[in-house]
Amino acid sequence: MVKSYEARVAKPDKKIFDIAAKEFGINPEKTLFIDDSPYNIAVAKELGWQGVEVKPGSDSFVKIIEDYISLQY
């Protein structure tokens, strides 16, 4: 987990996405970024990440993950 207070940068700053990708060896094109902010999703997509918006309390979270996994395999 990248903690913004440790990285000294937070979403939607593009640097936080770069830090996460480098720290965990993530290929953004093969990574699903989930957030409740359309702006954060837009920034992630601009950087090549896959992104989906899930509102707090939404029941769709599990379905989104299942759908994503089924598309990958």
NORJOZI-V990565 format. One record per residue. N is the residue number from 0. PHI is phi in degrees with one decimal (none if undefined). D_FIRST is the distance of its C-alpha to the first C-alpha in whole Angstrom. Layout:
n: <N | N>
phi: <PHI | PHI>
d_first: <D_FIRST | D_FIRST>
This chain:
n: <0 | 1 | 2 | 3 | 4 | 5 | 6 | 7 | 8 | 9 | 10 | 11 | 12 | 13 | 14 | 15 | 16 | 17 | 18 | 19 | 20 | 21 | 22 | 23 | 24 | 25 | 26 | 27 | 28 | 29 | 30 | 31 | 32 | 33 | 34 | 35 | 36 | 37 | 38 | 39 | 40 | 41 | 42 | 43 | 44 | 45 | 46 | 47 | 48 | 49 | 50 | 51 | 52 | 53 | 54 | 55 | 56 | 57 | 58 | 59 | 60 | 61 | 62 | 63 | 64 | 65 | 66 | 67 | 68 | 69 | 70 | 71 | 72>
phi: <none | -93.6 | -98.1 | -59.8 | -69.5 | -79.4 | -77.0 | 61.3 | -157.9 | -137.3 | -59.8 | -94.6 | -59.0 | -61.1 | -61.8 | -65.1 | -69.4 | -63.3 | -60.6 | -61.7 | -61.9 | -70.8 | -63.3 | -110.0 | 64.4 | -82.8 | -93.7 | -53.1 | -66.3 | -112.5 | -122.6 | -94.1 | -100.0 | -114.0 | -154.2 | -98.4 | -110.8 | -59.8 | -67.1 | -63.4 | -62.6 | -61.3 | -64.0 | -59.0 | -64.2 | -59.6 | -92.1 | 97.9 | -78.0 | -86.0 | -144.4 | -144.5 | -92.4 | -130.3 | -75.1 | -55.0 | 81.4 | -72.1 | -82.1 | -81.9 | -56.1 | -62.3 | -62.1 | -60.3 | -64.3 | -60.9 | -63.8 | -62.8 | -63.1 | -65.6 | -75.7 | -83.0 | -124.2>
d_first: <0 | 4 | 6 | 9 | 12 | 11 | 11 | 14 | 14 | 13 | 13 | 16 | 16 | 16 | 15 | 11 | 12 | 13 | 10 | 8 | 11 | 12 | 9 | 9 | 12 | 12 | 16 | 15 | 19 | 18 | 14 | 15 | 13 | 14 | 14 | 17 | 19 | 21 | 20 | 17 | 18 | 21 | 19 | 16 | 20 | 21 | 19 | 19 | 17 | 18 | 17 | 19 | 19 | 19 | 21 | 20 | 22 | 22 | 24 | 23 | 19 | 20 | 23 | 21 | 18 | 22 | 23 | 20 | 21 | 24 | 25 | 23 | 25>
